[in-house]
Amino acid sequence: MSVTYMTRQQKAVLQCMESLPGDAGAVELAELLHARGQAIGLTTVYRQLEKLEQQGLVHKIVTDEGARYRFCDCRRRGEECFLIKCEQCGKVEHARCEHLGELYGHLAADHHFRINPHRTLFYGLCQDCAGEADV
């Protein structure tokens, strides 16, 4: 992946995203950036998040409450990844899996469909909820 020029605002948003343990909405990020002394407006935060998503540096998670974003550096390292969401507790996890390349290759070759891994979200039950459901 080629190095892309980043503005000061984009770097600030990216660094903020990198420091978070999970996902966040644009409003939360704008508030956090302001608390850290960054004068960045909400519209700019949204714009920078969209650019970071296009560059593969954040995942965009669309929820009933609105979009949330999660930092991801897999593309930088040449790894495949996706998100998994528990349908019971709502927890979203970032997952890396070398077997995804096989699935993506199969879909492209046999079904003429190319997956966007950064927009892929698998639904199911997390280990905790699956264990509860089995009881």
N, C-alpha and C positions, 0 to 999 in steps of 0.2 A: 504494500500500500504506500502510495506516495505521501510525502509530508505536505499538509495543507496549511496555508497561512491562516493564523488565527488573530482576530482582533483582541484588544484588551478585555472587552466585555465577554467575548467567547471564552477566553482563557479563564476569566473569573468564574463563569458559570460552570465550565468543565472542572475546575479545581474544587468548586463547591460540591458538585456531583460526586467527585472522587472521594470526598471526605465523608460522605453519607454511608451508613451501613446498609440501607435499603433504598426504597424508591421515595420520590417526593413529587408534589405538584408544583406547577410554576409559581403559584402564589407563595407557597412555603419557601421555595428557592429565593424569590425576590426578597422576602422578609429576612431570610438568613443572610443573604448578601448585604442587605442594608445594615443588619446587626454587625457585620464584619467590616463596615465602613465603605462598602462599594455602592456608589450612586448609580444604580441600574434600574431602569423602569420595567414594569411588568411586561409591556409590549416587547421590549428588547430581550427579556428573559425568554419569552415564547419564541421569538425569532431565532435566538441562539440555540435553544433546545432543538428546534427543527433542523438547523444546520448540523448540530452534533449528531442527531439521529441519522441524517443523510450520510454522514461520514462514518457511521457505524460505531460511534462512541457512547451512545445511550440507546437503551430500548425505550420505546413508547408503549405504555400499557393503557389501553382504553378501558375505563371502568364506567359503571353506571353514574358515578359521581364526577367523572371527568377524566382527563388524561393525567397519567403519572409517568415519571421518568426514572430510569435506573442506569447507573454508569456501567459500561462494559468495555473492556479492553481486549476482548477475544480477537477481534478482526485485526488489531495491531500485531497480535502474536500468530496470526494465521490459523486460529482455531475456530471450529464451528460451535455455535451455542444457540440456545433458545430459552424461553421462559416456561415454567410450569406453574399452574395455579390450582390450588385446592378449592374444589367446589363447595366444600363444607365450611372451612374456617376462613377462606379467602386469601390465605398466605400465598405470595408469589415468590418463587425462587428462580435464580439464575442457574442454568445447568449447561455444562460442557459435555459433549459426547462425540467421540470419534466415529461412531456408527451413523451419525447424521449424514455424513458425506455419501454413504451408500444409499440412504433413502432419497436424498436430493438428486443423486445421479439417476436412480431408477425413475423418479417422477419426470425428470427432464428427458431421458431417453425413451421411455415407454409411454409416457402420457403427454409429452411435449409441454410440460408445465414447470416453470422455474420458481422455486421457493425463495422468498426473502426471509432468511433466518432471523433477521433483526425484528421482524414483524410477526414471528411465529410464536404462538402461545398454545400450549397443550393444557387441557383441563382434565382433572381427575381427583384422586384423593391423596393427600400427603400421608406419610408414614403414621403420624399420630392419629389422624382421622380415620384412616383405613383400619388401624388397629382397634379403634373405638367402634367402628361399624361392624367389625367381625364378631364383637362380643355379644 
